[in-house]
Amino acid sequence: MRPYLDKSAPEVWKAIGAFSASVKQHAELSGLSAQESELIKVRASQINACAFCLDVHSRDAREAGIVQQKLDLLPAWRESALYTEREKAVLAVAEAATRMPLSEESKADLSGALAVLGEAAFAAAEWVALTINSFNRLSILSEHPVRPRGADGSVLPG
């Protein structure tokens, strides 16, 4: 079993936590809602197949007020009319920032997202996407386990 990166370098873990907090604050000040940030985090975590971050951010998304149906349909957001124009814009940013290198389609998506979000919220969305992609890689490389939870969200024994 490989070491958990967060445990092997606690000073780096503390620094990335501070970086994440700074990005969160910047996103809020730039007009990106908590729901929009969580949509980015869940979608990027789905693409990266990061079970640990999906577990964390699916719960955070529900706490931020995102309805379960939107979370359930997230992989097919382009085919659904449930998402607002802004939600579609931040989801386009999440996908473009996660699937590298940028394709012509993702460049067009980013251009459209910029037009919808405006420069400040758009850049904040890119920062949120960059940050969750870093955490996805950290959790995947560390093989952080997902603990079973009960209906109330509490961790189950065992």
Buried (B, 14 or more C-beta within 10 A) or exposed (E): EEEBBBEEEEEEBEEBEEBBEEBBEBBEEBBBBBBBBBBBBBBBBBBBEBBBBBBBBBEBBBEBEBEEEBBEEBEEBEEEEBBEEBBBBBBBBBBBBBBEEEEEEBEEBBEBBBEBBEEBBBBBBBBBBBBBBEBBBBBBEBEBEEEEEEEEEEEEEE
